[in-house]
């Protein structure tokens, strides 16, 4: 059966850049890998893509292929690659720089990208909710968190064995950490590689287990973790502390700790992004005559001038009295929203005073409005 054009296999043109070729192959490999794609021809197409990339990523091979096609790879000391009988894990080892480690994952333990066996199995990630005050959010804070989790066993140094000599090679996989099943079809030989079920991919088993951790290499305990919270965080934001999660089994890498931010409701302020709002109630006389009042801020107290004739709902701005932005040196503002207090119970003398004020045109909205209109007409004719 004739081979397909390598450019067609990867879905690129002849003038594609090395980065374009690399991206195209990575996309094909992710799409066609048999662990993800269960189509009968997925593995065949996967190896076809690997074969195409092996040629097109090499400038010399690519130039020869562009000039002479598939036949040109059989001359001048070049041999056309053939991946039909190659183990999939060997393909990833060959092109490992494209994918990074553990692209398609594995059930703990096993081998890393270069075929090196890992110790133990990775620990689980953890989540922790941290409730912060508005003041802590405004300026940032460092917290000490007491975390209940799995810790590495001190008795066996995390290995799970009573002594360093209490390990033996797994008899099922002969220390490779993998078991392979080979099948032959009309398309070639296929090799299915899975972590060994006896040693869970570690390649070794324990003869005598540590009595402290019962062979797990970890124990339950408490640990105090420091975390620095930057200013400007919001509810739902999270910080990832690498390696601060649960310890792995028998020396496996520790998981991560995710610190999820929550905000405590403030006694005075309402937060809107990096600005804060404070409701200020003043008396009717103060609204009419003007005054100066003291209001709380995130840094203490500040004086605010209320102009004569201030109407309810007016916003007064205190610059840079708000929250310091995330990854920023800029502070938000504080807004003071003025409300006029209306008493529900008054004395007879107060009622008498208010009755007199009602008769004044200055306290009658309609009179003030009409007066303003007449003044404008008068000014127009003068």
TILODREN-945872 format. One record per residue (C-alpha): y, x, z. Coordinates in Angstrom, 1 decimal, always signed. Layout:
N
+--------+--------+--------+
!      v !      u !      w !
+--------+--------+--------+
!      Y !      X !      Z !
...
+--------+--------+--------+
end
This chain:
382
+--------+--------+--------+
!      v !      u !      w !
+--------+--------+--------+
!   +0.0 !   +0.0 !   +0.0 !
!   +3.4 !   +1.5 !   -1.0 !
!   +5.9 !   +2.3 !   +1.7 !
!   +9.1 !   +0.3 !   +2.0 !
!  +12.4 !   +2.0 !   +1.5 !
!  +13.5 !   +3.6 !   +4.8 !
!  +17.1 !   +2.2 !   +4.5 !
!  +15.7 !   -1.3 !   +4.0 !
!  +13.4 !   -0.9 !   +7.0 !
!  +16.4 !   -0.2 !   +9.3 !
!  +18.8 !   -2.5 !   +7.5 !
!  +21.4 !   +0.1 !   +6.7 !
!  +23.0 !   +1.5 !   +3.5 !
!  +22.7 !   +5.0 !   +2.2 !
!  +26.3 !   +5.9 !   +3.3 !
!  +25.6 !   +4.8 !   +6.9 !
!  +26.8 !   +7.3 !   +9.6 !
!  +24.3 !   +8.9 !  +12.0 !
!  +25.6 !   +6.6 !  +14.7 !
!  +25.1 !   +3.5 !  +12.5 !
!  +21.5 !   +4.7 !  +11.8 !
!  +20.9 !   +5.3 !  +15.5 !
!  +22.2 !   +1.9 !  +16.5 !
!  +20.2 !   +0.2 !  +13.8 !
!  +17.0 !   +1.8 !  +15.0 !
!  +17.7 !   +1.0 !  +18.6 !
!  +18.2 !   -2.7 !  +17.7 !
!  +15.0 !   -2.8 !  +15.7 !
!  +13.0 !   -1.1 !  +18.4 !
!  +14.2 !   -3.5 !  +21.0 !
!  +13.5 !   -6.4 !  +18.7 !
!  +10.0 !   -5.4 !  +17.6 !
!   +8.5 !   -3.7 !  +20.7 !
!   +5.2 !   -5.4 !  +21.3 !
!   +6.0 !   -5.9 !  +25.0 !
!   +8.8 !   -8.3 !  +23.9 !
!   +7.6 !   -9.4 !  +20.4 !
!   +4.2 !  -11.0 !  +20.4 !
!   +4.0 !  -11.4 !  +16.6 !
!   +0.8 !  -10.0 !  +15.1 !
!   +2.7 !   -7.5 !  +12.9 !
!   +5.3 !   -6.5 !  +15.5 !
!   +3.7 !   -3.2 !  +16.4 !
!   +3.2 !   -2.3 !  +12.8 !
!   +6.9 !   -2.9 !  +12.0 !
!   +7.9 !   -1.1 !  +15.1 !
!   +6.1 !   +2.0 !  +14.0 !
!   +7.5 !   +1.6 !  +10.5 !
!  +11.0 !   +1.7 !  +12.0 !
!  +10.2 !   +4.7 !  +14.1 !
!   +9.0 !   +6.5 !  +11.0 !
!  +12.1 !   +5.6 !   +9.0 !
!  +14.4 !   +6.8 !  +11.8 !
!  +12.5 !  +10.1 !  +12.2 !
!  +13.5 !  +10.9 !   +8.6 !
!  +17.0 !   +9.5 !   +8.4 !
!  +18.2 !  +11.0 !  +11.7 !
!  +17.4 !  +14.5 !  +10.3 !
!  +20.1 !  +15.7 !   +7.8 !
!  +17.6 !  +17.9 !   +5.8 !
!  +14.9 !  +15.3 !   +5.6 !
!  +17.4 !  +12.6 !   +4.8 !
!  +18.9 !  +14.7 !   +1.9 !
!  +15.4 !  +15.3 !   +0.5 !
!  +14.5 !  +11.6 !   +0.9 !
!  +17.7 !  +10.5 !   -0.8 !
!  +17.0 !  +12.8 !   -3.8 !
!  +13.2 !  +12.5 !   -4.2 !
!  +12.1 !   +9.4 !   -2.2 !
!   +8.9 !   +9.4 !   -0.2 !
!   +7.3 !  +12.0 !   -2.5 !
!  +10.0 !  +14.5 !   -1.6 !
!   +8.9 !  +14.6 !   +2.0 !
!   +5.5 !  +16.1 !   +0.9 !
!   +7.1 !  +19.2 !   -0.7 !
!   +8.9 !  +22.2 !   +0.5 !
!   +7.2 !  +22.4 !   +3.8 !
!   +8.0 !  +18.8 !   +4.9 !
!   +5.4 !  +16.4 !   +5.9 !
!   +6.2 !  +12.7 !   +5.9 !
!   +5.8 !  +11.3 !   +9.4 !
!   +3.0 !   +8.8 !  +10.1 !
!   +3.2 !   +6.8 !  +13.4 !
!   +0.3 !   +4.4 !  +12.7 !
!   -2.1 !   +6.2 !  +15.1 !
!   +0.5 !   +7.2 !  +17.6 !
!   +0.8 !   +5.8 !  +21.1 !
!   +3.9 !   +3.7 !  +21.7 !
!   +4.8 !   +5.7 !  +24.8 !
!   +4.7 !   +8.9 !  +22.7 !
!   +7.2 !   +7.3 !  +20.3 !
!   +9.7 !   +6.6 !  +23.1 !
!   +9.1 !  +10.1 !  +24.4 !
!  +10.1 !  +11.5 !  +21.0 !
!  +13.2 !   +9.3 !  +20.7 !
!  +14.0 !   +9.1 !  +24.4 !
!  +17.6 !  +10.2 !  +24.1 !
!  +18.4 !   +6.9 !  +22.3 !
!  +17.0 !   +4.5 !  +24.9 !
!  +17.5 !   +6.1 !  +28.3 !
!  +14.8 !   +5.7 !  +31.0 !
!  +12.7 !   +2.7 !  +31.6 !
!  +14.1 !   +0.6 !  +28.7 !
!  +11.2 !   -1.8 !  +28.6 !
!  +10.4 !   -1.6 !  +32.3 !
!   +7.1 !   -1.3 !  +34.1 !
!   +5.3 !   -2.7 !  +37.1 !
!   +6.3 !   +0.1 !  +39.5 !
!   +5.3 !   +3.7 !  +39.6 !
!   +3.9 !   +5.1 !  +36.4 !
!   +5.5 !   +7.6 !  +34.1 !
!   +9.1 !   +8.2 !  +33.3 !
!  +10.5 !   +8.7 !  +29.8 !
!   +9.1 !  +12.2 !  +29.3 !
!   +5.6 !  +11.2 !  +30.5 !
!   +6.3 !  +12.5 !  +34.1 !
!   +4.6 !  +10.5 !  +36.8 !
!   +6.9 !   +8.9 !  +39.4 !
!   +6.1 !   +8.9 !  +43.1 !
!   +5.6 !   +5.4 !  +44.7 !
!   +7.3 !   +2.2 !  +43.6 !
!  +11.0 !   +1.4 !  +43.7 !
!  +12.5 !   -0.6 !  +46.5 !
!  +14.1 !   -4.0 !  +46.1 !
!  +17.9 !   -4.5 !  +45.8 !
!  +19.6 !   -6.4 !  +48.6 !
!  +22.6 !   -8.7 !  +48.8 !
!  +25.0 !   -9.0 !  +51.7 !
!  +28.0 !  -11.4 !  +52.1 !
!  +31.1 !   -9.8 !  +53.6 !
!  +33.9 !  -12.2 !  +54.8 !
!  +37.4 !  -10.6 !  +54.8 !
!  +40.7 !  -11.7 !  +56.1 !
!  +43.7 !  -12.0 !  +53.8 !
!  +45.3 !   -9.0 !  +55.5 !
!  +42.2 !   -6.9 !  +54.8 !
!  +42.2 !   -8.0 !  +51.2 !
!  +45.9 !   -7.3 !  +50.8 !
!  +45.7 !   -3.6 !  +51.7 !
!  +42.1 !   -2.7 !  +51.5 !
!  +39.8 !   -1.8 !  +54.4 !
!  +36.8 !   +0.3 !  +55.4 !
!  +33.9 !   -1.6 !  +57.0 !
!  +30.8 !   -0.6 !  +58.9 !
!  +27.9 !   -2.9 !  +58.1 !
!  +24.7 !   -3.1 !  +60.1 !
!  +21.9 !   -3.8 !  +57.6 !
!  +18.4 !   -4.8 !  +58.3 !
!  +16.1 !   -3.3 !  +55.7 !
!  +13.1 !   -1.1 !  +54.9 !
!  +13.7 !   +2.5 !  +55.8 !
!  +11.7 !   +5.6 !  +54.9 !
!   +9.1 !   +6.4 !  +57.4 !
!  +10.0 !   +9.5 !  +59.4 !
!   +6.4 !  +10.2 !  +60.5 !
!   +5.1 !  +10.8 !  +57.0 !
!   +8.4 !  +11.5 !  +55.3 !
!   +8.0 !   +8.4 !  +53.2 !
!   +4.7 !   +9.5 !  +51.6 !
!   +2.5 !   +7.0 !  +53.4 !
!   -0.2 !   +9.6 !  +54.1 !
!   -1.2 !  +10.9 !  +57.5 !
!   -0.9 !  +14.5 !  +56.3 !
!   +0.2 !  +16.1 !  +53.0 !
!   -3.4 !  +16.8 !  +52.2 !
!   -4.5 !  +13.2 !  +52.5 !
!   -4.0 !  +12.4 !  +48.8 !
!   -6.7 !  +12.3 !  +46.2 !
!   -6.5 !  +11.9 !  +42.4 !
!   -7.1 !   +8.3 !  +41.3 !
!  -10.6 !   +8.0 !  +39.9 !
!   -9.6 !   +5.1 !  +37.6 !
!   -6.9 !   +6.8 !  +35.6 !
!   -7.7 !  +10.5 !  +36.5 !
!   -4.2 !  +11.0 !  +37.8 !
!   -2.3 !   +9.8 !  +34.7 !
!   -1.1 !   +6.6 !  +36.4 !
!   -2.0 !   +4.7 !  +33.2 !
!   -4.9 !   +3.0 !  +31.6 !
!   -5.2 !   +2.7 !  +27.9 !
!   -7.0 !   +0.2 !  +25.7 !
!   -7.6 !   +1.2 !  +22.1 !
!   -8.2 !   -1.3 !  +19.4 !
!   -8.7 !   -0.8 !  +15.7 !
!   -7.6 !   -3.2 !  +13.0 !
!   -7.1 !   -3.1 !   +9.2 !
!   -3.5 !   -1.9 !   +9.9 !
!   -4.6 !   +1.1 !  +12.0 !
!   -5.3 !   +2.1 !  +15.5 !
!   -3.3 !   +0.4 !  +18.4 !
!   -3.1 !   +1.7 !  +21.9 !
!   -2.0 !   -0.6 !  +24.7 !
!   -0.8 !   +1.4 !  +27.8 !
!   -0.5 !   -0.3 !  +31.2 !
!   +0.1 !   +1.0 !  +34.8 !
!   -3.2 !   +1.7 !  +36.5 !
!   -4.2 !   -1.3 !  +38.8 !
!   -6.0 !   +1.0 !  +41.3 !
!   -3.1 !   +3.3 !  +42.1 !
!   -0.2 !   +1.1 !  +40.8 !
!   +0.8 !   +3.8 !  +38.4 !
!   +1.1 !   +6.6 !  +41.0 !
!   -1.8 !   +8.6 !  +39.8 !
!   -3.1 !   +9.2 !  +43.3 !
!   -4.5 !   +7.3 !  +46.3 !
!   -4.3 !   +7.9 !  +50.0 !
!   -7.4 !   +9.1 !  +51.9 !
!   -6.0 !   +8.6 !  +55.4 !
!   -2.9 !   +6.4 !  +55.8 !
!   +0.0 !   +7.0 !  +58.1 !
!   -0.5 !   +5.0 !  +61.3 !
!   +3.3 !   +4.3 !  +61.7 !
!   +3.8 !   +2.6 !  +58.3 !
!   +0.2 !   +1.7 !  +57.4 !
!   +0.4 !   +3.7 !  +54.2 !
!   +3.6 !   +2.1 !  +52.9 !
!   +5.9 !   +5.0 !  +53.5 !
!   +8.5 !   +2.7 !  +54.9 !
!   +9.2 !   +0.7 !  +58.1 !
!  +11.6 !   -2.1 !  +59.0 !
!  +14.7 !   -1.1 !  +60.8 !
!  +18.5 !   -1.2 !  +61.0 !
!  +21.0 !   +1.1 !  +59.4 !
!  +24.8 !   +1.3 !  +59.5 !
!  +26.4 !   +1.6 !  +56.1 !
!  +30.1 !   +2.4 !  +55.5 !
!  +31.8 !   +0.6 !  +52.6 !
!  +35.4 !   +1.0 !  +51.4 !
!  +36.8 !   -2.3 !  +50.1 !
!  +39.8 !   -1.8 !  +47.7 !
!  +42.8 !   -4.1 !  +47.9 !
!  +43.1 !   -7.1 !  +45.7 !
!  +39.4 !   -8.2 !  +45.7 !
!  +38.6 !  -11.9 !  +45.4 !
!  +35.9 !  -14.2 !  +46.4 !
!  +32.8 !  -13.6 !  +44.3 !
!  +33.6 !   -9.9 !  +43.6 !
!  +30.9 !   -7.5 !  +44.6 !
!  +30.5 !   -3.8 !  +45.2 !
!  +27.2 !   -2.0 !  +44.4 !
!  +26.1 !   +0.7 !  +46.9 !
!  +23.5 !   +2.8 !  +45.0 !
!  +20.4 !   +3.7 !  +46.9 !
!  +21.4 !   +1.7 !  +50.0 !
!  +18.9 !   -1.1 !  +49.5 !
!  +15.3 !   -1.2 !  +50.6 !
!  +13.4 !   +2.0 !  +50.6 !
!  +10.7 !   +2.3 !  +48.0 !
!   +6.9 !   +2.3 !  +48.7 !
!   +5.5 !   +5.8 !  +49.3 !
!   +8.5 !   +7.8 !  +48.2 !
!   +9.8 !   +5.4 !  +45.5 !
!  +13.5 !   +5.3 !  +44.8 !
!  +15.5 !   +3.0 !  +47.1 !
!  +17.1 !   -0.2 !  +45.7 !
!  +20.8 !   -0.9 !  +45.7 !
!  +22.9 !   -2.9 !  +48.2 !
!  +25.3 !   -5.5 !  +46.7 !
!  +28.2 !   -6.4 !  +49.0 !
!  +29.5 !   -9.8 !  +47.9 !
!  +33.1 !  -10.6 !  +48.9 !
!  +34.1 !  -13.8 !  +50.6 !
!  +37.6 !  -14.8 !  +51.8 !
!  +38.5 !  -16.3 !  +55.2 !
!  +41.0 !  -19.2 !  +55.2 !
!  +44.3 !  -18.0 !  +56.5 !
!  +46.3 !  -19.8 !  +59.2 !
!  +49.6 !  -19.7 !  +57.4 !
!  +49.2 !  -18.5 !  +53.8 !
!  +47.7 !  -19.8 !  +50.6 !
!  +46.7 !  -17.2 !  +48.0 !
!  +47.3 !  -17.5 !  +44.3 !
!  +46.1 !  -14.4 !  +42.5 !
!  +48.2 !  -11.6 !  +44.2 !
!  +51.0 !  -13.9 !  +45.4 !
!  +51.0 !  -15.8 !  +48.7 !
!  +52.7 !  -19.0 !  +49.6 !
!  +54.1 !  -20.1 !  +53.0 !
!  +55.2 !  -23.6 !  +53.8 !
!  +58.4 !  -23.6 !  +55.9 !
!  +59.7 !  -26.8 !  +57.5 !
!  +63.4 !  -27.0 !  +58.4 !
!  +65.5 !  -29.7 !  +60.0 !
!  +67.7 !  -32.0 !  +58.0 !
!  +70.9 !  -30.5 !  +59.5 !
!  +69.7 !  -27.0 !  +58.6 !
!  +69.0 !  -28.0 !  +55.0 !
!  +72.6 !  -29.4 !  +54.8 !
!  +74.5 !  -26.8 !  +56.7 !
!  +72.3 !  -23.7 !  +55.9 !
!  +70.7 !  -21.4 !  +58.4 !
!  +68.7 !  -18.2 !  +58.8 !
!  +65.0 !  -18.3 !  +59.9 !
!  +62.2 !  -15.9 !  +60.6 !
!  +59.0 !  -16.3 !  +58.7 !
!  +55.6 !  -14.4 !  +59.0 !
!  +54.5 !  -12.0 !  +56.3 !
!  +51.3 !   -9.9 !  +55.8 !
!  +53.1 !   -6.9 !  +57.3 !
!  +54.9 !   -8.7 !  +60.2 !
!  +58.0 !  -10.9 !  +60.2 !
!  +61.0 !  -11.2 !  +57.8 !
!  +64.3 !  -13.1 !  +57.9 !
!  +65.1 !  -15.7 !  +55.2 !
!  +68.5 !  -17.2 !  +54.5 !
!  +68.5 !  -20.9 !  +53.8 !
!  +71.6 !  -21.8 !  +51.8 !
!  +73.6 !  -24.9 !  +52.5 !
!  +72.4 !  -27.9 !  +50.5 !
!  +68.9 !  -26.6 !  +50.1 !
!  +66.7 !  -29.3 !  +48.7 !
!  +63.0 !  -30.0 !  +49.7 !
!  +60.5 !  -28.1 !  +47.6 !
!  +62.7 !  -25.1 !  +46.8 !
!  +60.9 !  -21.8 !  +46.5 !
!  +62.4 !  -18.6 !  +48.0 !
!  +60.9 !  -15.3 !  +46.8 !
!  +60.2 !  -12.3 !  +49.0 !
!  +59.5 !   -9.5 !  +46.6 !
!  +56.4 !   -7.3 !  +47.0 !
!  +55.4 !   -9.1 !  +50.2 !
!  +52.1 !  -10.3 !  +48.7 !
!  +48.7 !   -8.6 !  +47.9 !
!  +48.3 !   -5.1 !  +46.5 !
!  +46.5 !   -5.6 !  +43.1 !
!  +43.0 !   -4.3 !  +42.5 !
!  +43.2 !   -0.8 !  +41.1 !
!  +46.9 !   -1.0 !  +41.1 !
!  +50.0 !   +0.2 !  +43.0 !
!  +51.9 !   -3.1 !  +42.5 !
!  +52.2 !   -5.7 !  +45.1 !
!  +52.5 !   -9.5 !  +44.5 !
!  +55.2 !  -11.6 !  +46.0 !
!  +55.5 !  -14.0 !  +48.9 !
!  +57.0 !  -17.4 !  +48.2 !
!  +58.5 !  -19.6 !  +50.9 !
!  +58.4 !  -23.2 !  +50.0 !
!  +61.0 !  -25.2 !  +51.9 !
!  +60.2 !  -28.6 !  +53.3 !
!  +62.6 !  -30.8 !  +55.2 !
!  +61.2 !  -32.2 !  +58.4 !
!  +61.6 !  -36.0 !  +58.9 !
!  +61.2 !  -37.2 !  +62.5 !
!  +59.2 !  -40.3 !  +63.1 !
!  +60.8 !  -41.1 !  +66.5 !
!  +64.5 !  -40.9 !  +67.3 !
!  +66.8 !  -41.9 !  +70.2 !
!  +69.3 !  -44.7 !  +70.0 !
!  +72.3 !  -42.3 !  +69.9 !
!  +70.6 !  -40.4 !  +67.0 !
!  +70.0 !  -43.7 !  +65.2 !
!  +73.7 !  -44.6 !  +65.7 !
!  +74.8 !  -41.2 !  +64.2 !
!  +72.5 !  -41.7 !  +61.2 !
!  +73.9 !  -45.2 !  +60.6 !
!  +77.4 !  -43.7 !  +60.4 !
!  +76.2 !  -41.0 !  +58.0 !
!  +74.7 !  -43.7 !  +55.7 !
!  +78.2 !  -45.1 !  +55.2 !
!  +79.5 !  -41.7 !  +53.9 !
!  +79.4 !  -41.2 !  +50.1 !
!  +78.2 !  -37.6 !  +50.7 !
!  +74.9 !  -38.9 !  +52.1 !
!  +74.5 !  -41.6 !  +49.4 !
!  +72.5 !  -40.2 !  +46.4 !
!  +73.9 !  -42.8 !  +44.0 !
!  +77.5 !  -42.1 !  +45.1 !
!  +77.1 !  -38.4 !  +44.7 !
!  +75.5 !  -38.9 !  +41.3 !
!  +78.2 !  -41.3 !  +40.1 !
!  +80.9 !  -39.1 !  +41.5 !
!  +79.6 !  -36.2 !  +39.5 !
!  +79.7 !  -38.2 !  +36.3 !
!  +83.2 !  -39.5 !  +36.9 !
!  +84.4 !  -35.9 !  +37.6 !
!  +82.9 !  -34.7 !  +34.3 !
!  +84.7 !  -37.5 !  +32.4 !
!  +87.9 !  -36.7 !  +34.3 !
!  +87.7 !  -33.0 !  +33.4 !
!  +87.1 !  -33.9 !  +29.8 !
!  +90.4 !  -35.7 !  +29.5 !
!  +92.5 !  -33.1 !  +31.5 !
+--------+--------+--------+
end
